[in-house]
């Protein structure tokens, strides 16, 4: 692994050992999975490892990120279940949903264990949260349904998040493909980041909007802060850390920054300046609102409300970075349409 810190993959003969680290405990804990070729005897010497036969033939992905992993590897047909059918953007996955080939399993406390046990997929991939480990899935484990926790969202750089695709590649025996495709993404991302550092100035950026009187902004160790650094932006909280990855601030703490910022990014579900003012009339005083430099990351939102930025964007940070550079430094890249972003009019 070049970027990701949350997992390792070891190769021993014909077996693979995937180790998923828990980022939420004060003392780091790990869950190990022994990947065994289908039909081969399970080896001794791995008493604490959960066994998964490979290549997996059926996958339930609980988040849009997991859909993106399968789609990136050309393995959308392996996906047989998702947490919520509306949170899917990949065309092949939408086709399979329309054909009734993908079932909905629910999220959180609404997880349908009975349906999962009946369908018996080769693997359920879920998302890790603080205080929630594999013990939450004891019912599935007892029924012989393997569950793997994927905590890519805790990674602190865009390339580290994307590199989690190598876990699914190991499960599908697609290592050659993933090394080729991810390698291209990483090289293009690094090229663009180097280009952005040649910019004459670093425009200032404010991110997000308040939610229930709290304005959450990325902290210094978040992947979003890294995106802004690599795009050649000046970010006010670039040296401020938080255990949760975001800072919970008041409107009054963010407003002085927004009043003078060059650009405003990520306005939630809002798509118009009128919508911004309807949320809070004080936004009209922000410099980016006045200059028309407000951009949202929801250009690729489908009819069901799924935003592809959170799906394919996680596996294509190079494309996201190109958008950010076109917004912040249009002189550095050839003119062209944005892919994930759009200006708020």
Secondary structure, 3 states (H helix, E strand, C coil): CCCCCCEEEEEECCEEEEEEEECCCCCCEEEEEEEEECCCCCCCCCCCEEEEEECCCCEEECCHHHHHHHHHCCCHHHEEEECCCCCCCCHHHHHHHHCCCCEECCCHHHCCHHHHHHHCCCEEEEECECCECHHHHHHHHHCCCCEEEECHHHCCCHHHHHCCHHHHHHHHCCHHHHHHHHHHHHHHHHHHHHHHCCCCCCCEEEECCEECCEEEEECCCCHHHHHHHHCCCEECCCCCCCCCCEEEECHHHHHHHHHHCCEEECCCCCCCHHHHHHHCHHHHHCHHHHHCCEEECCCCECCCCCEHHHCHHHHCHHHHHHHHHHHHCCCCCCCCCCCCCEECC
